[in-house]
Amino acid sequence: MGRCLRTVSCSTFKPQNPSGPAVPTDTVSDTLGDSRPDKPLGHIVLAPMEGVIDAPMRRLLTGLGGYTRCVTEFVRVTNVLLPERVFLRLCPELEAGGCTENGVPVYTQLLGSNAQVLAINARRAVAMGAPGVDLNFGCPAKTVNNSLGGSILLRDPSQVADIVRQVRDAVPADVPVTAKIRLGYDNSDQLAEIVGGIREAGATELAIHARTKFDGYKPPAWWREVAAVVAADDDSTYINGEIWTVEDSLAARQASGCRHLMLGRGALSAPDLALRIHTAARNAQLLAQATGSSDSWPSEQSRGTDTQALADEAMPWIDISHHVEAQFLRSDSQSPRHVGNRTKQWLAYLKRSYPEANDLFGRIRQQREVEPIVRAFAEHRQALVGELSPLKLVG
Ligand SMILES: Cc1cc2nc3c(=O)[nH]c(=O)nc-3n(C[C@H](O)[C@H](O)[C@H](O)COP(=O)(O)O)c2cc1C
């Protein structure tokens, strides 16, 4: 399907290096050149990320803005109706109407292969207040795939469709049922069949991580392959994978034909990314109107080459570091056996956009207690301020 590069790698769920190498944008996308989307920007959804995007992180990122919706880490369903506490552990927002503090809905994600059992668990999640149910057909982890859940199901499009149909039928018609897939298992030959089955089965929306299970998390994401299943009037498909910058978002939209985006690691690496993507789209539209272009994006001549100029400046590190510290104090410092783990994990993603995160990471890397970590934040801030206003020597 027109790929310029094909690397086969079988990875587990977690990428080996979350911060990733500092790769220039054009080597991680499969589209080079014009990144001018035809359709106006739609919604941006915060991707599910097991062990990383939990309720406190959803609260923080939706607080910064730009997200229409979140999806929980997956709830693994085998052959039983799970107790309510399992849903509440992964989605404490269920106790608050299924939304984050900022009113952004959080869909509960289920992962499993038994359609009937998934259906009764979906019904329970909805009865507890989930505003929507998402079905995971993308997880590449060996343990999950061995028990026939996640991306391994993509080898059988009819089973995927059957699961969507039974879950759809089990919950009230006005509750959205969404699905998250990859391009396929070891290749993307069945993508159209998988997507067709999911749509016919009544899924409300579909997010496509533009890589196969065999691709794992290895760049690039093959956004262009998604275009084959996105019609001009398609308003239900989300493109996902390797969107780290505003530029990437434009290229992904242009290549895939999707209006909507799902952001995972990019949201952790640049916490205000969704907001900046919206700003850039709004500014582009205003500019297009002012220059009399009928498109949602200004013409090449009036746009110039610097699309980044249409977005706001990224939030400065000093502000981000305050959020990291507040997050540490609010949640990460409260888990006695794992103090600092989530903060270190987040800093690993932040390092990709903010070199300053390296310094903070270095200061807390060996620490496992609250006090030295709090001290490390203060020392890091002091070092930053020193750098911002170097001492002037007189005489
Ligand atoms: C650490 C980690 C955990 C993830 N957990 C989930 C999950 O629970 N459910 C799911 O559907 N996808 C999960 N994913 C996949 C992401 O939602 C997303 O599809 C993938 O990271 C590609 O998008 P990105 O480049 O924007 O991160 C996970 C990915 C990572 C890296």
The ligand as an SDF file (V2000), in Angstrom:
LIG
                    3D

 31 33  0  0  0  0  0  0  0  0999 V2000
    2.7030    2.9980   27.8180 C   0  0  0  0  0  0  0  0  0  0  0  0
    1.5450    2.8670   26.8840 C   0  0  0  0  0  0  0  0  0  0  0  0
    0.3300    2.3830   27.3410 C   0  0  0  0  0  0  0  0  0  0  0  0
   -0.7620    2.2530   26.4660 C   0  0  0  0  0  0  0  0  0  0  0  0
   -1.9690    1.7890   26.9560 N   0  0  0  0  0  0  0  0  0  0  0  0
   -3.0250    1.6640   26.1080 C   0  0  0  0  0  0  0  0  0  0  0  0
   -4.3040    1.2160   26.5930 C   0  0  0  0  0  0  0  0  0  0  0  0
   -4.4990    0.9580   27.7820 O   0  0  0  0  0  0  0  0  0  0  0  0
   -5.3080    1.1030   25.6770 N   0  0  0  0  0  0  0  0  0  0  0  0
   -5.1320    1.3900   24.3560 C   0  0  0  0  0  0  0  0  0  0  0  0
   -6.0710    1.2690   23.5730 O   0  0  0  0  0  0  0  0  0  0  0  0
   -3.9620    1.8420   23.8820 N   0  0  0  0  0  0  0  0  0  0  0  0
   -2.9090    1.9820   24.7240 C   0  0  0  0  0  0  0  0  0  0  0  0
   -1.7170    2.4620   24.2450 N   0  0  0  0  0  0  0  0  0  0  0  0
   -1.6210    2.9270   22.8530 C   0  0  0  0  0  0  0  0  0  0  0  0
   -1.8710    4.4470   22.7760 C   0  0  0  0  0  0  0  0  0  0  0  0
   -3.2030    4.7330   23.1250 O   0  0  0  0  0  0  0  0  0  0  0  0
   -1.6070    4.9840   21.3520 C   0  0  0  0  0  0  0  0  0  0  0  0
   -2.4210    4.2990   20.4570 O   0  0  0  0  0  0  0  0  0  0  0  0
   -0.1490    4.8220   20.9320 C   0  0  0  0  0  0  0  0  0  0  0  0
    0.7310    5.2370   21.9500 O   0  0  0  0  0  0  0  0  0  0  0  0
    0.1560    5.6400   19.6540 C   0  0  0  0  0  0  0  0  0  0  0  0
   -0.2230    6.9760   19.8060 O   0  0  0  0  0  0  0  0  0  0  0  0
    0.8010    8.1540   20.2510 P   0  0  0  0  0  0  0  0  0  0  0  0
    1.9260    8.1410   19.2650 O   0  0  0  0  0  0  0  0  0  0  0  0
   -0.0380    9.3980   20.2260 O   0  0  0  0  0  0  0  0  0  0  0  0
    1.3030    7.8040   21.6120 O   0  0  0  0  0  0  0  0  0  0  0  0
   -0.6260    2.6010   25.0970 C   0  0  0  0  0  0  0  0  0  0  0  0
    0.6010    3.0940   24.6440 C   0  0  0  0  0  0  0  0  0  0  0  0
    1.6770    3.2290   25.5020 C   0  0  0  0  0  0  0  0  0  0  0  0
    2.9690    3.7870   24.9650 C   0  0  0  0  0  0  0  0  0  0  0  0
  1  2  1  0
  2  3  1  0
  2 30  2  0
  3  4  2  0
  4  5  1  0
  4 28  1  0
  5  6  2  0
  6  7  1  0
  6 13  1  0
  7  8  2  0
  7  9  1  0
  9 10  1  0
 10 11  2  0
 10 12  1  0
 12 13  2  0
 13 14  1  0
 14 15  1  0
 14 28  1  0
 15 16  1  0
 16 17  1  0
 16 18  1  0
 18 19  1  0
 18 20  1  0
 20 21  1  0
 20 22  1  0
 22 23  1  0
 23 24  1  0
 24 25  2  0
 24 26  1  0
 24 27  1  0
 28 29  2  0
 29 30  1  0
 30 31  1  0
M  END
$$$$
